[in-house]
Amino acid sequence: MKKLFLLLAASAVLAACAMPNLETGASMFSQTQQPMLVGSERGTKIGRACAKNYFGIYTEGDMSVATAKRNGNITKVATVDKDVKGYLIFAEVCTVVTGY
């Protein structure tokens, strides 16, 4: 029983590490969209660049504005948003760029 408790406690600690830093507070499941740069209008093209975190231990990906521009074939940026998804053991943060 003691080993099971220690395993559950360790899992909870690692899962908490995978949660992104949210202005809305931590929760087991969350999804938010946060404006970073707001222009006068949204662009006609959309590009996304994402980074993922697993168990709070391993992170991979490039969520830069430059990568999002390249992925959307955008030369002039209109808006930049941050799309954040957090689940118990997995988190994903994406930069979403619109432009022309």
N, C-alpha and C positions, 0 to 999 in steps of 0.2 A: 504494500500500500504506500509505503514511504517513497519507493522508486517511482510509482505512478504519479504521486504528487509532485516530485521533483521534475519529472518529465513534462507535466502540464505547466508548471511554473516556468521552466526554461522555454517552452513553446510560446507562452504568453509574452515573455520578455523579447524573444526574437521577432515575434509578430508585431509588437509595438514598434520595433526599429524599422520595419518596412513601411510604416505610415508616413506619408509626406507631411511637411509642416504646413498646416492649413490655418488660415486666419479664422476659420469657423470653429476650430477646436478639433480634437482628435475623436474619431469614431471608428467603429469596426468596418463600416462600409460608407464611402462618401464619393461624391462626384460634383465638382464645381468648375465653373468657367469664370476666369478672372481677366478683365481687360487690363492690358499693360500699356498700350499706346492706342489712343482713339483718334481717328482722323475724321474728316467731315463726312465721309461715306465709306462703305465697305467696297473692297475691290471685287473684280469679276473672277479673279483666279484665287485659289486657296492652296496653301502649302502647309504641311505638318512635319514636325521633327520631334521625336519622342525619346525619352530615357525611361528605363524600367528598373525597378528594385525588387529583388527576391529575398524574402526573409530578413531584410535589413542587413544582409551580408554582402550581396553581390549586386552591383549596379552596372548597367550597360546602356549605351545609346548616346546620341548627340541631339540635344534639344535646342541648338542654337538657332538664332534668327536667320543666319546665313544658310544653314542647311534647309530650313523651312522654305526660304526663298527659292533655293535651287530645286527642291522637290516640287514646288508649284510653278516653276518656270516664271518667276516674278522678278521684274526689274525695278518697279517702283512700288514701295510699300504704302498701303493705306491704313491698315490696322494690325496690331499684334495682340493676341490673347494667349492666356495660359489655361490649358485644360488639365485638371488634376483629378485622377481617379485613385482611390485608395481602398484596398480590400484587406482582409485580415493578415495575409502573408505576402501580398503583392501590391506594388504601387507603380503608377505610370504618370509621368508629367510630360505634356506635349506643348510645344510652342506652335500656335496656329497663326499664320500670316496671310492676310488678304492683300491683293494689290493688282497691278496691271502689268 
